[in-house]
Every structure is written in C-alpha cells, then in structure tokens.
Amino acid sequence: MLKLLLTCEHGGNQVPAVYSSFFEGKESQLSSHEGYDIGALELFRELEPLADKTFHSETTRLLVELNRSLHHAKLFSDVTRQLHDNDKSIILKEHYFPYREQVEHFIHDFIMAGRQVLHISVHSFTPNLNGETRETDIGLLYDPKRKLEQTICRRWKQEFQNDDKELLVRFNYPYLGIADGFPTYLRRKFTDEQYIGVELEVNQKYYTGDRERWEHVKQTIYSSLQNTLTHFRPELHEEEEEL
C-alpha cells in the first residue's frame, strides 16, 4: 500500500533561546524568505489529513539548513557559519540529526513492512530573487530518472489543470529536483520502487496576497493531491496488509 509521508523542513523562524544572542539585529532576515518558507506551514497543515505520517520543523533555517547535506556550503547560514566547530556540532546533534533521522527511520520501517512511501516535502519560494521574477505558481520537483516520481508528478499536474487552469504548474522549477535536498539524500538510501520523493514549491505571492485566493490555492493543492493519490494507490501496490 502506498503511504503518504508529508514533511515541512522550513515551517517557522523560531530561534532556540540559547542561540538568541546570535540573532540580535537579524529580525528582518528572520521574517524574510531567508528565515523560513513563508506560508509553507499553513499549507502543510492543510494537507495533513491526507498523510499517513507527518514531520515538520519550526526552527529557522538560519540556525541550520535541514534540507541540505552535511557537505553543503549553505548547511549553516551567514549567522551561524562563523561559530566554533563545537557549537556547530551541538546544533547538528540537537536540531539536524534528530529531524532527518526520524524521517529516514519512518521510511525504513514502512518499507520493511512491505509499504511504498510517497514523500512530499512542502516548501514555498519567494516571487522575486536577485531581481528575477519567478514565472510559475506551483513547482513539482523530482528526479526525471525515477519513473514513478515522473509518473506521479505528471498526473498531479493534470489534476491541477483539471481543478484550476489558471495556475501555472512547472516541473523542476524554480529548482531542480536532483539538486541537493532531503529527498535527493533519501533517494540514495532507497530504491525507486520503495521511495518516491517530490518537493512541492508554492509561490509565496499567494500567502502574502489576497486571502481568498490563497485559500483557493490551498484547497486546489489539497484536492489535486487527493485525486492523484486515489488514482495511484490501487495501481502501484498490492493490496494492503495489516501492520
């Protein structure tokens, strides 16, 4: 049986009290897209009823970037990059590893029980970056070499078009699905048949704009995902057995 895992790595901009002194004078940065994915947590909450399991973080990405690998240059932000190695190790131990390991362990346990996991990582993106306007509403990020990811994303895009033809949905935009990220890491741990990783990217202009339109976009994402799941669950799996 296909199980839906929903995560949100950049849900908030909270700063643990012990690190508050490092963020003095950084309020504007914390409240911007650099501090968190604006609107992503609200969308995550909207989609939660569809999921079999969920994980999210409300700690600012400026402390440590949960969606980056240990080797990535932006694992730590300009605020924390200059910290002593001991301090970085503590941050990793208390905030990075616990989050990523619990997600990975959940996937492993379900796979060992004969399940297949569809992991949707919920994100949002700023409409304008470095003077460039991002020309899309919804981004579906996946690895084109993994056929199930491609198939599900194509179906999901069709469901979006069925619900709202005005929404522009693009594949692997504004980022590539194979760029460094949590799903990219997890693909190296699990096979195509075991793990299907998709990053959902939603333009922040909806959250910061007209509230009625934002509610409509959230509902459209919900219904399109629900219809996608309904379409694929009986086709990708053998009949569900009790855990």
N, C-alpha and C positions, 0 to 999 in steps of 0.2 A: 504493500500500500504506500502511495506517495504521501509523505509527511511534509507539511509546510513549516519551515523554520523562519521566523521573522527577527531581524536584528536592526538596531539603530546605534551605530557607534558614536555619532556626534549629536546626541539628543539635547544636550544642555551646555551651559557655560559656567557651571559651578566650579569654584576653586576650593579645594580642601583647606581648612583653616590653617594647617601647619605650613602651607605654601602661600598664604595670603600676602605676605610681605613682598614676594617676588612680583606680584601683580599690581602693586600700588601704582596708580597713574596709567594703568592699562585698561581702564573701564571701556573706552570706546572700541578698543581692539577686541575685548571680550564680548561686547554686544554686537560685533560685526560678524560677517561670514567667516572670518578668521577664527573666531572663538567657538563657533558651533554651526551646525546646519540649521539655519532658521526655518522653522515650520516643520522640520522632519519629525520631531517627537509627536506633534499633533497628528500628523499623517500616520505615523506608526500606531498610535492609539486607535485611529480609525480602522486600521487593518487588522488589529489584534484578534478580533473574533474569528477571523478566517484561519488563524495559525494553530498549529499543534503545540508549539513552544515558542517563547519569545525571550529575547535578551536585549537590554539597552543600557546605555551609559549616559549620564547627565553631567559628567565631569568634562570640563573644557578640553578640547583637543590641543589647546596651547600648553597643557601640562605634559601630555604625551599623546601621540597620534595612534589611536587604536587600529586604524585602517592602514598602517604602514608596517613593513617588515623591520626586523631589528637592524638590518644593514642600511636602511633608507636614510638619506641625508636629512629628511624632514621628520624623522621619528620624534625628535624634540624640536620645539619652536624656538624663535629668537629670544623668547623669555627664559626658557629652561636649558637651552643648548650650552650655556656657559657654566652650568652648575658642575660641582665636583662629581667625579665618577661615582663616588659612594652615594651621593644624593640621587643620581640618575638610577643607580641600581635599586634603590629603595622605591623610587617611583615605579619602575618596571615591576618590582615584586608585589607592590600593593595595588597597582591600578591596571597595568598592561597584561601581565600573565594571567591573573585571575579571570579577567573578562574573556580573553581569547581561548584559554584552556577550557573553560566551562562550555563554550560553544563547540569547540572541537570534540570534547568528550561526549556531548549530547549527540552529535552527528555519528560518532563512532558507535555509541550504544545502540542507536536506532538501526544502523547498518548491520551490526552484529545480530540484531533481532530480525533481519530479513527485510527491512524497510529501505525505501529510497527517499532521499531528502532533497527537497527543493528549498534552497536558501535564498531568501530575498533580503538584501541589505538596503535599508531605506535611507536615502540621502536627499539633500537639496543643493542647488547651486545658485550662485549669485548671477543676476541677469547680465551684469557687466563686469568684465575682468580686464584690468590693464588697458582700458579704453576700447575693448572689443565687446560688442553686443552678442550674447549667445542666442543664436537663432533656432531655438526649439523650446517646447513646453515640457516634454517628458523625454527622458533618456533611458533606454534599456541597455545596460552594459553586460556583455557576455563574451565568452571565448568562442569565436567562429569555428574553431577546430572541434568543439564539443557539440555533437549533433543534437543532443537533447536540449541543450541550452538554446541553440539556434531555433529549434522547432518550437519550443515554448515561447520564446520572445516573438517569433513571427505570429503565433496565434494570439498572444497578448496584444500585439499591435493591432491586429484585426479586430479584436474585441473593443479596443479603444475607439477605432474608427466606426464601429457599429453603434457605440454609445454617444460619441461626440466627434463629428467630422472636423470641427474647428480646431481641435487640439493637434498640434504638430508633434508627432512621436518619431524619434530617430533612434537608430541603433548605434551603440558605442559613441555617443556624443552626450555631453561635452568632454568626455574622457574615453579612452579605450578600455574595453573590458579586460584586456590582458595586461594592463598597467599594474604596478604594484598595488595590492589591496588585499583585504582579508580573504575574499573569495579566490583570488589568484593563489594565495598561500594554500587554501583548503583544497584546491584542485590538484595540488601536488601530493596531497595526503590520500585522496580518494579518487576512484575511477569515475569515468563519465556516467556509467550506469548507476553508481552509488550516490553521487553528489552532483546536483545541478545548482550552479551559483549564478545569481543575477543581481546586479546592483540597479536599484530604481533611483533615478535622479529626477527631481521635480524643480522647476523654475521657482525661485523664491518670490518672484513678482506676484504670484497668486496669493501667497500668505500675507505679503505686505500691502496688497492692493484691496480691491473690492471684496468685502467679506462674503457676500452672496456667491460670487464667482468662485472663491476659494472653497466654499462648502460644496459647490457643484463639482469642482475638480476632485476633491477628496472622494465624493460619492462615486464619481466616474472611475477613479482608480480602484475603488473597492469592488464595484460591480464587474469591471473588466477582469480583475484578478479572480473573482469568484467564478465567472463564466469560464475562464481559462482552466482553473482547477477542475471544474465539473467536466470539461471536455477531456482532460488528460488522465485523470485519476484511473478510470477503468481501462485505459489503453496501455499505460506504461507499467502496469503491475499485475501480478497475480492477486487473487482475492485475499483480502486482509485476514490475518490470523490474530488471535488474541496475544497480547504481550505476555 
